[in-house]
Amino acid sequence: MSSPAPAPVVNLDAAMELVARVREGGGSIVLANGAFDPLHVGHLRYLREARALADFLVVAVNDDAGVRRLKGEGRPAVPEDERTEILAGLRCVDAVVLFHEETVTSVLNRLRPEIHAKGTDYTLETVPERDTVAAYGGRTVITGDPKDHHSSNFLKRFPGR
């Protein structure tokens, strides 16, 4: 039995084309974003729940420079090409796009997903991009299990980190 093909890792222009095709077929889009450094079970639960909200899940991933800005020196622990490849291999993910800006706002403005999913480390009031999403008529949703999993805590288990 063969495995399903991984989701494509694409640039923003190609993601826009994929999203347009889904919408032409009557489908809806959900966008999830994060550093995913490293990927853990909390991320998987967040993405699975996000995917259940729409027909097509795009995952926007912070590039290496963005992860370093957010998490500090020594990060990312996993380089962007590997993080995107791992995410693309998840059954619930339909496309992966790397972003280079400080926030995911430009990706949201270009793709205009019907739903922007954020993990449970946020509340609807603390999602930085909620006004952006509301301005184009989308909605923000919190998905995933309680924030019991942290990449930073996971990395502390390993010597030298």
Secondary structure, DSSP 8 states (H G I E B T S, - for coil): --------EE-HHHHHHHHHHHHHTT--EEEEEE--TT--HHHHHHHHHHHTTSSEEEEEEE-HHHHHHHH-TT--SS-HHHHHHHHHTSTT--EEEEE-SSSSHHHHHHH--SEEEE-TTS-TTT-TTHHHHHHTT-EEEE-SS-S---HHHHHHTSTT-
